Amino acid sequence: MTRKALKWFFTGSTSRDIFFVLVVMITCMVLVILPTGFEDRIEKVDEHVHGEVISVDNSTVLQFGLVRSGTQVLEIRILEGSQKGRIVEAVNNLTGKMELDKYFEVGDRALVDLTINGDRATFANAADHYRIDVEIVLLGLFALLLILFGGFTGFKALLSFGFTGLALWKILIPLFLKGIDPILVSFSVVTLLTSVIIFLVGGINRKGLVAFLGAMLGLGLTCILSLVFSGPFHLHGAVKPFSETLLYSGFAHLNLTRIFLASIFLASSGAVMDLSMDIASALHEIMEHHPGITTMKLMRSGMIVGRMVIGTMTTTLLLAYSASYITMLMVFMGQGIPMVNILNLNYVAAEMLHTLVGSFGLVTVAPFTAVIGAVLYTRHRV
């Protein structure tokens, strides 16, 4: 890269950052309308509407402790759509699986799937409790807080949040389902997300470049380690929830093990980006206040900052992963299962691989970013 090109990239430009924000916004709009290729699998229902449960018949419901089985017969007043104001009867089958069953009481709001013939609903299914309005309120409060606190940077963070969700839903998951190599797909999507998020929030400048390069080196190492240690761990992708359901849903051709390995560096990518941006920003501030600092001194400062940050960040993944399995760990302890047995269970070993390989990426991204930042900040003073 020539000195002129470096000067263009390293010199901050507000207009360039605004242009990039507009590009990301347009890309988000394109992703919203982009078909996934699986629209034909959507359940054919005439209307999805919001309703209120006005009566419940539990005469055939059997209860064993907290577990219920049988059928609820519901009367639901429809609150929107072509059937607004009408009362329909719906059934709610309880299978005895608490993590999947929903249980309705009078006054509850339900999401109702209606099949309509002519001007009347001929079939109604209480799909689940209606939560859309609460979710919208919570999302709105989150967006408001982010913008009030962060200003334009908060808006860019919110935009990166939306872009990430759309990229996962419209790009990564459809490509997984189509059988394209999950490792290649996941790493490509992670690279795209890393570049967009870092340059969107940090700006298209020297700080953004340092953070991006540091993050990609850490993620690259995480990807390599997940592939290297998957064999010795003797793990398969069926350890993840709903994996078997996916196979039975017409996707028996998928390689669940590759999907599991791809999820390892996908899950750690957010923390890696966070750490690389922290260090890149710290180095940027040091350079702003001490423009004459040497490469080695700046590198040493970056290492010191990195040591402090990874002291807490390495437990981030452990807490995130273990929290989702807390009830499983309680069962193990309650049943007195020896620790050696617990550590050798495939789903426990899978989370250990997740945590340790992800932590490798976190630990190494600190020196990677410190070295890259020291070189780029001091060797190309512009």
Stockholm file with secondary structure:
# STOCKHOLM 1.0

chainA/1-382         MTRKALKWFFTGSTSRDIFFVLVVMITCMVLVILPTGFEDRIEKVDEHVHGEVISVDNSTVLQFGLVRSGTQVLEIRILEGSQKGRIVEAVNNLTGKMELDKYFEVGDRALVDLTINGDRATFANAADHYRIDVEIVLLGLFALLLILFGGFTGFKALLSFGFTGLALWKILIPLFLKGIDPILVSFSVVTLLTSVIIFLVGGINRKGLVAFLGAMLGLGLTCILSLVFSGPFHLHGAVKPFSETLLYSGFAHLNLTRIFLASIFLASSGAVMDLSMDIASALHEIMEHHPGITTMKLMRSGMIVGRMVIGTMTTTLLLAYSASYITMLMVFMGQGIPMVNILNLNYVAAEMLHTLVGSFGLVTVAPFTAVIGAVLYTRHRV
#=GR chainA/1-382 SS CCHHHHHHHHSCCHHHHHHHHHHHHHHHHHHHHCCCSCGGGSCCCSEEEEEEEEEEECTTCEEETTEEEEEEEEEEEECSSTTTTCEEEEEEEEESCTTTCCCCCTTCEEEEEEEEETTEEEEEEEEEECCHHHHHHHHHHHHHHHHHHHHHHHHHHHHHHHHHHHHIIIIIHHHHHTTCCHHHHHHHHHHHHHHHHHHHHHCSSHHHHHHHHHHHHHHHHHHHHHHHHHHHHTCCGGGSTTHHHHHHTTCTTSCHHHHHHHHHHHHHHHHHHHHHHHHHHHHHHHHHHCTTCCHHHHHHHHHHHHHHHHHHHHHHHHHHHHHTTHHHHHHHHHTTCCHHHHHHSHHHHHHHHHHHHHHHHHHHHHHHHHHHHHHHHHHTCC
#=GC SS_cons         CCHHHHHHHHSCCHHHHHHHHHHHHHHHHHHHHCCCSCGGGSCCCSEEEEEEEEEEECTTCEEETTEEEEEEEEEEEECSSTTTTCEEEEEEEEESCTTTCCCCCTTCEEEEEEEEETTEEEEEEEEEECCHHHHHHHHHHHHHHHHHHHHHHHHHHHHHHHHHHHHIIIIIHHHHHTTCCHHHHHHHHHHHHHHHHHHHHHCSSHHHHHHHHHHHHHHHHHHHHHHHHHHHHTCCGGGSTTHHHHHHTTCTTSCHHHHHHHHHHHHHHHHHHHHHHHHHHHHHHHHHHCTTCCHHHHHHHHHHHHHHHHHHHHHHHHHHHHHTTHHHHHHHHHTTCCHHHHHHSHHHHHHHHHHHHHHHHHHHHHHHHHHHHHHHHHHTCC
//
